[in-house]
Amino acid sequence: KVIDAYTEEIAPVGHVEDLTVTAAGPTTLQVTWEPLQLQLRGGILQGYMVQYCQWGDTQTCIDRSTQTVPIPGEEAASCLLQDLKPFTRYAVRVWAENREGHGPLSDYVIQTTAEAAPEDPPTNLHFPLVTATVLRLSWDEPRVPNGLITYYTAEVNGETHQLVDNNTVPVHGNTNYT
């Protein structure tokens, strides 16, 4: 005679492994992990919870930035976090859940979203030096650069100049410049 018996469910006792977070673009992060091992599930998993936050300079989550996303399914192993800020550090962690509760949280994985174009243009443009051969420009950087600015482009009388380490533009004699 065959007897079927089941143990009661308990909250998962293990944490997900191989948590990986990669920048998928300026406003997205791809999160992947290995599904929780069967013997650590404590029952039938309802799915996973992915928690993320902006990661501050003090190595903690920035106030009120924490979000949690439910990922249904026992074998779920990835999600795409969207609508994030460009060139911003995020901390991500994952845990498994069943009807009895949630398992231990994984360690945080820190990742930075990709760079994007600045949100706003440079401001306070002025010309501290104007001679017959040189036009020196000065400006304040964009308020939200969304990355490391590698160069600026200046258009002077229809000519485009890429300004990298130097903010001077060669000019030709007595001419009006716009």
SVG drawing of the C-alpha trace seen along z (x, -y; Angstrom):
<svg xmlns="http://www.w3.org/2000/svg" viewBox="-2 -94 47 96">
<polyline fill="none" stroke="black" stroke-width="0.4" points="0.0,0.0 1.3,-3.5 0.8,-6.3 1.2,-9.9 2.3,-12.4 3.4,-15.9 5.2,-18.1 3.9,-21.5 5.3,-24.5 7.9,-26.7 9.3,-30.0 12.3,-29.4 15.5,-28.8 18.0,-29.7 18.9,-32.8 19.2,-33.1 22.7,-32.6 24.6,-34.1 22.8,-37.4 24.0,-39.5 23.0,-43.1 24.1,-44.7 23.4,-48.1 21.0,-47.5 20.8,-51.2 20.6,-54.6 17.3,-53.9 17.4,-50.1 19.1,-47.4 19.0,-43.6 18.8,-41.4 19.4,-37.7 19.8,-34.9 19.7,-31.2 16.3,-29.9 16.4,-28.8 17.4,-25.1 14.5,-22.8 15.6,-21.6 15.7,-25.3 12.3,-26.4 10.3,-25.2 7.3,-24.5 5.9,-25.8 7.4,-29.1 5.0,-31.9 8.0,-33.7 10.7,-36.2 10.9,-39.8 13.4,-42.1 14.2,-45.1 16.3,-48.1 17.2,-51.6 19.5,-54.4 22.8,-53.7 24.2,-56.8 27.8,-57.9 27.3,-56.6 26.9,-53.0 23.2,-52.9 20.0,-53.4 19.0,-57.0 15.8,-57.8 12.5,-57.0 14.2,-55.5 13.5,-51.8 11.2,-49.9 10.1,-46.2 9.0,-44.3 7.2,-40.9 8.4,-38.3 5.9,-35.4 6.9,-31.8 9.0,-29.1 11.6,-29.1 11.7,-32.8 15.3,-34.0 15.3,-37.5 13.7,-40.9 14.3,-44.2 14.2,-47.2 13.0,-50.3 12.4,-54.0 15.7,-54.5 17.9,-57.6 20.8,-57.7 24.4,-57.3 23.1,-56.5 24.2,-53.8 21.6,-51.3 21.7,-48.5 19.7,-45.4 18.8,-42.3 16.4,-39.4 14.6,-36.9 12.2,-33.9 8.7,-33.8 6.1,-31.1 2.8,-31.1 4.6,-31.0 6.8,-34.0 10.0,-35.1 13.5,-33.6 16.8,-35.3 17.7,-38.3 20.6,-38.1 23.5,-40.5 23.2,-43.8 24.8,-44.0 25.7,-47.5 25.5,-48.6 25.4,-52.0 23.0,-52.7 24.6,-53.7 25.3,-57.3 22.9,-59.5 23.0,-62.9 22.8,-65.8 19.3,-66.8 20.0,-70.5 22.5,-72.7 25.4,-74.5 24.4,-77.9 26.0,-81.3 27.9,-81.3 30.3,-84.3 33.5,-85.3 36.3,-86.2 38.8,-86.7 38.2,-88.0 41.2,-88.8 41.8,-89.0 42.8,-85.3 41.2,-83.7 37.7,-83.5 37.7,-82.0 34.4,-80.7 33.4,-80.0 30.2,-78.4 28.7,-76.5 28.3,-72.8 24.8,-71.3 22.9,-70.9 22.3,-67.2 25.1,-65.9 23.9,-62.2 27.5,-61.0 31.0,-62.1 31.2,-65.0 34.0,-64.2 33.7,-67.2 31.6,-70.2 30.6,-71.3 30.6,-75.0 29.2,-76.3 30.7,-79.6 29.5,-81.2 28.5,-77.9 31.8,-76.1 31.6,-73.3 34.4,-73.0 34.9,-70.1 36.2,-71.5 37.9,-68.8 40.6,-70.2 40.6,-73.7 37.8,-76.1 39.3,-78.4 38.2,-78.7 40.5,-80.1 39.0,-83.1 40.0,-85.1 40.5,-88.8 37.9,-91.4 34.6,-89.5 31.3,-89.4 30.7,-86.0 27.4,-84.4"/>
</svg>
